[in-house]
Amino acid sequence: MTLITILLAGVAVGAVGYLAYQMYSDRSALSELQYSYNEAAQRQAYTSSVRALLRDIGTDREQLNSITSGYDPVEVIRVIEDAGRSARVTVTVNAVTPGSPASEDPTLSSYSVNLAAVGLFERLYQFITLLETLPLPSHIEQFRLEKVEKTWNMSMTVRVYADAENS
């Protein structure tokens, strides 16, 4: 009888140990599942915000395409100011400097537009993105961002290529 009792006690302890191990494994698996779920939810939220930003930029670009009819400096300044309003930043055009005609093609010339902008970092980033995708033959030569208290200041030079007769 004692041997049977000891044997039954050993089986009971083994069963309790096995159940404890299973519970620990299940909790670990549940914790990993919750982590994966939270990570997937964060990825989906990030993807949704990027898609919304791309839609906003796409709409802004369509507006710029419809506005732009030429490459003369007056029209380019209007487009840059419209991009600033669209991104909700304050834009000031400081100077327009004519460049010399390109040596390979005398009918092609360029000019630089020097500007300043003030606003929130996110809005300035959107403004830079809009300028990079202007429907004009242009590129950003340089820009500088600096934080002043709660807002950001940006200075930028944009080079625009145009027909020699339009610049």
GIHUGI-V42263 format. One record per run of one state. SS is the DSSP state (h for helix, s for strand, l for the rest). FROM is the first residue (numbers start at 1). LEN is the number of residues. Records with the same first field share a line. If there is no record, write none. Layout:
SS: FROM-LEN ; FROM-LEN
//
This chain:
l: 1-1 ; 68-5 ; 88-2 ; 99-9 ; 120-1 ; 133-5 ; 149-2 ; 164-4
h: 2-66 ; 73-15 ; 121-12
s: 90-9 ; 108-12 ; 138-11 ; 151-13
//
